[in-house]
Amino acid sequence: MKYIYTKDYLIRKLQEKTKELGRTPTTKDMRKPYPSCRKYYEVYNSWDEALINAGFDINNKVKYPRKKPDRGEIYTKEKNDRNIN
């Protein structure tokens, strides 16, 4: 059965979860009995927009791209770790 949530209901649930956690919830915090984060994406197009509409600060987690080391860097690190000249 598919539930249709109103914007007011979704905002109220976000506010309840915030009160429960004592902080702004993340998408991972939204588990049953709360609406899934997918519902917030459907209505607000992004998690941040849902938080802003609920009157909360957005969760700023900076993600840095992972740089894959080349083989020379790996060899040099292993060599330095073993104190090999």
C-alpha positions in Angstrom: 0.0 0.0 0.0 1.4 3.4 -1.0 1.0 6.2 1.5 0.5 9.8 0.3 2.1 12.2 2.8 1.4 15.9 3.0 4.1 18.5 3.4 2.9 19.4 6.8 3.0 15.7 7.9 6.5 15.3 6.6 7.7 18.5 8.4 6.1 17.4 11.6 7.8 14.0 11.5 11.2 15.8 10.8 10.6 18.0 13.9 9.7 14.9 16.0 12.8 13.1 14.9 14.9 16.2 15.7 13.5 16.4 19.2 14.1 12.7 19.7 17.8 12.9 18.5 18.6 16.3 19.9 20.1 17.3 16.5 19.2 17.6 12.9 18.5 14.2 11.5 20.4 12.7 8.6 18.8 10.5 5.9 20.1 7.4 7.7 18.2 8.5 10.9 14.9 8.3 9.1 13.8 4.7 9.7 10.4 3.3 10.6 8.0 4.5 12.0 9.1 7.7 10.3 8.6 8.3 6.5 11.7 7.2 4.5 14.0 9.8 3.1 12.8 8.8 -0.3 9.4 10.4 0.5 11.2 13.7 1.3 13.1 13.5 -2.0 9.8 13.0 -3.8 8.2 16.0 -2.2 11.1 18.4 -1.8 13.6 17.1 -4.4 16.4 17.0 -1.9 17.0 16.2 1.8 18.5 19.7 2.3 15.4 21.4 0.9 13.3 19.3 3.3 15.4 20.4 6.2 15.3 24.1 5.2 11.5 23.9 4.9 11.3 22.4 8.4 13.4 25.3 9.7 16.6 23.4 10.3 20.2 23.8 9.3 21.5 21.5 6.6 23.9 18.8 7.5 27.2 19.9 6.0 29.4 16.9 5.5 32.2 17.7 3.1 33.1 14.7 1.0 36.6 14.8 -0.5 37.3 12.7 -3.6 39.5 9.7 -2.9 42.8 9.8 -4.7 44.0 6.5 -5.6 47.8 6.4 -5.0 50.0 5.3 -7.8 52.3 2.2 -7.4 55.3 4.4 -6.8 53.7 6.1 -3.8 52.7 2.7 -2.3 56.3 1.3 -2.8 57.8 4.4 -1.2 55.4 4.3 1.8 56.2 0.6 2.4 59.9 1.2 2.1 59.7 4.1 4.6 57.6 2.1 7.0 60.3 -0.6 7.1 63.2 1.9 7.2 64.7 0.5 4.0 67.1 2.7 2.1 
